[in-house]
Amino acid sequence: MQSDLAALVKSEMYKQGITQKKIAELLGVSSPYVSDIINGRRNGAKAQKHVEHIRKILGI
């Protein structure tokens, strides 16, 4: 995830009171995996699909 998008995701999570754990539950993945996606440590096709789902969850 690009750093500007990561900052936006983190900001929206804070504003909406949504935790990485909650996002992980909604996506059906682990919380550390969500952290890796948000912080740019995962960037494959599957991770990009999850990025789109995260954006939908947060409405961004």
MDAnalysis code that builds the backbone (N, CA, C; Angstrom):
import MDAnalysis as mda
import numpy as np

u = mda.Universe.empty(180, n_residues=60, atom_resindex=np.repeat(np.arange(60), 3), trajectory=True)
u.add_TopologyAttr("name", ["N", "CA", "C"] * 60)
u.add_TopologyAttr("resid", np.arange(1, 61))
u.add_TopologyAttr("resname", ["MET", "GLN", "SER", "ASP", "LEU", "ALA", "ALA", "LEU", "VAL", "LYS", "SER", "GLU", "MET", "TYR", "LYS", "GLN", "GLY", "ILE", "THR", "GLN", "LYS", "LYS", "ILE", "ALA", "GLU", "LEU", "LEU", "GLY", "VAL", "SER", "SER", "PRO", "TYR", "VAL", "SER", "ASP", "ILE", "ILE", "ASN", "GLY", "ARG", "ARG", "ASN", "GLY", "ALA", "LYS", "ALA", "GLN", "LYS", "HIS", "VAL", "GLU", "HIS", "ILE", "ARG", "LYS", "ILE", "LEU", "GLY", "ILE"])
u.atoms.positions = np.array([
    [0.864, -1.173, 0.000],
    [0.000, 0.000, 0.000],
    [0.906, 1.229, 0.000],
    [0.576, 2.202, -0.815],
    [1.354, 3.427, -0.867],
    [1.242, 4.168, 0.453],
    [2.289, 4.907, 0.800],
    [2.331, 5.572, 2.102],
    [1.195, 6.577, 2.285],
    [0.801, 7.288, 1.222],
    [-0.302, 8.243, 1.360],
    [-1.632, 7.523, 1.581],
    [-1.821, 6.392, 0.915],
    [-3.030, 5.602, 1.113],
    [-3.016, 4.967, 2.500],
    [-1.849, 4.516, 2.942],
    [-1.726, 3.930, 4.276],
    [-2.090, 4.961, 5.339],
    [-1.624, 6.186, 5.166],
    [-1.940, 7.249, 6.126],
    [-3.444, 7.531, 6.131],
    [-4.070, 7.527, 4.968],
    [-5.504, 7.751, 4.862],
    [-6.271, 6.622, 5.543],
    [-5.855, 5.388, 5.305],
    [-6.506, 4.228, 5.930],
    [-6.398, 4.315, 7.444],
    [-5.205, 4.599, 7.941],
    [-5.002, 4.704, 9.389],
    [-5.838, 5.829, 9.977],
    [-5.906, 6.946, 9.284],
    [-6.704, 8.082, 9.738],
    [-8.184, 7.727, 9.803],
    [-8.693, 7.090, 8.757],
    [-10.103, 6.698, 8.721],
    [-10.421, 5.642, 9.774],
    [-9.500, 4.725, 9.993],
    [-9.706, 3.716, 11.035],
    [-9.859, 4.407, 12.385],
    [-9.003, 5.384, 12.644],
    [-9.062, 6.120, 13.910],
    [-10.371, 6.899, 14.034],
    [-10.729, 7.630, 12.973],
    [-11.952, 8.443, 12.986],
    [-13.198, 7.599, 13.211],
    [-13.227, 6.415, 12.582],
    [-14.403, 5.555, 12.649],
    [-14.359, 4.574, 13.816],
    [-13.241, 4.554, 14.527],
    [-13.117, 3.649, 15.659],
    [-13.048, 2.177, 15.265],
    [-12.484, 1.923, 14.090],
    [-12.355, 0.553, 13.595],
    [-10.921, 0.089, 13.811],
    [-10.773, -1.076, 14.397],
    [-9.445, -1.623, 14.666],
    [-8.983, -2.533, 13.532],
    [-7.684, -2.784, 13.511],
    [-7.150, -3.733, 12.535],
    [-7.751, -5.109, 12.778],
    [-7.999, -5.427, 14.035],
    [-8.598, -6.722, 14.363],
    [-9.988, -6.838, 13.737],
    [-10.778, -5.767, 13.806],
    [-12.123, -5.779, 13.225],
    [-12.050, -5.941, 11.703],
    [-11.140, -5.204, 11.068],
    [-10.966, -5.326, 9.621],
    [-10.545, -6.749, 9.266],
    [-9.634, -7.314, 10.045],
    [-9.181, -8.679, 9.810],
    [-10.348, -9.655, 9.899],
    [-11.215, -9.464, 10.895],
    [-12.385, -10.335, 11.039],
    [-13.302, -10.215, 9.828],
    [-13.513, -9.006, 9.359],
    [-14.377, -8.790, 8.200],
    [-13.794, -9.407, 6.926],
    [-12.468, -9.387, 6.817],
    [-11.806, -9.942, 5.632],
    [-11.553, -11.438, 5.755],
    [-11.615, -11.958, 6.971],
    [-11.323, -13.369, 7.180],
    [-9.840, -13.687, 7.147],
    [-9.028, -12.728, 7.590],
    [-7.577, -12.913, 7.650],
    [-7.091, -12.535, 9.044],
    [-5.796, -12.684, 9.288],
    [-5.250, -12.354, 10.600],
    [-4.963, -10.856, 10.721],
    [-4.945, -10.391, 11.953],
    [-4.636, -8.987, 12.220],
    [-3.205, -8.626, 11.777],
    [-2.204, -9.494, 12.027],
    [-0.854, -9.170, 11.532],
    [-0.795, -9.043, 10.007],
    [-1.595, -9.839, 9.308],
    [-1.639, -9.757, 7.843],
    [-2.196, -8.401, 7.408],
    [-3.247, -7.942, 8.082],
    [-3.811, -6.621, 7.775],
    [-2.762, -5.546, 8.032],
    [-2.042, -5.672, 9.129],
    [-0.974, -4.715, 9.440],
    [0.071, -4.702, 8.332],
    [0.465, -5.884, 7.870],
    [1.446, -5.974, 6.780],
    [0.934, -5.294, 5.518],
    [-0.338, -5.484, 5.199],
    [-0.919, -4.852, 4.011],
    [-0.888, -3.336, 4.154],
    [-1.365, -2.835, 5.296],
    [-1.438, -1.394, 5.510],
    [-0.051, -0.759, 5.489],
    [0.928, -1.454, 6.042],
    [2.280, -0.903, 6.125],
    [3.150, -1.230, 4.922],
    [2.554, -1.799, 3.866],
    [3.271, -2.007, 2.607],
    [4.199, -3.196, 2.577],
    [4.085, -4.102, 3.537],
    [4.949, -5.278, 3.535],
    [4.370, -6.411, 2.693],
    [3.121, -6.279, 2.275],
    [2.469, -7.242, 1.383],
    [1.916, -6.456, 0.207],
    [2.273, -6.858, -1.011],
    [1.795, -6.091, -2.161],
    [1.466, -6.958, -3.375],
    [1.241, -8.246, -3.154],
    [0.870, -9.134, -4.251],
    [-0.574, -8.917, -4.686],
    [-0.993, -9.701, -5.644],
    [-2.351, -9.570, -6.186],
    [-3.413, -9.788, -5.107],
    [-3.201, -10.779, -4.254],
    [-4.160, -11.054, -3.191],
    [-4.225, -9.877, -2.204],
    [-3.074, -9.334, -1.871],
    [-3.028, -8.185, -0.956],
    [-3.736, -6.981, -1.577],
    [-3.571, -6.784, -2.878],
    [-4.228, -5.658, -3.542],
    [-5.744, -5.814, -3.513],
    [-6.208, -7.043, -3.614],
    [-7.639, -7.303, -3.518],
    [-8.139, -6.938, -2.118],
    [-7.341, -7.274, -1.114],
    [-7.699, -6.926, 0.257],
    [-7.674, -5.409, 0.470],
    [-6.756, -4.728, -0.185],
    [-6.708, -3.255, -0.098],
    [-8.037, -2.679, -0.575],
    [-8.556, -3.197, -1.681],
    [-9.839, -2.709, -2.196],
    [-10.962, -2.974, -1.199],
    [-10.938, -4.125, -0.554],
    [-11.960, -4.431, 0.447],
    [-11.836, -3.507, 1.662],
    [-10.609, -3.238, 2.068],
    [-10.384, -2.319, 3.195],
    [-10.932, -0.937, 2.852],
    [-10.672, -0.491, 1.637],
    [-11.180, 0.824, 1.213],
    [-12.709, 0.850, 1.230],
    [-13.338, -0.243, 0.795],
    [-14.811, -0.306, 0.820],
    [-15.330, -0.281, 2.243],
    [-14.684, -1.028, 3.121],
    [-15.103, -1.061, 4.522],
    [-15.056, 0.340, 5.128],
    [-14.002, 1.086, 4.806],
    [-13.815, 2.418, 5.376],
    [-14.506, 3.524, 4.577],
    [-14.983, 3.186, 3.386],
    [-15.656, 4.186, 2.556],
    [-14.722, 5.201, 1.953],
    [-13.520, 4.759, 1.562],
    [-12.547, 5.682, 0.943],
    [-12.155, 5.202, -0.438],
])
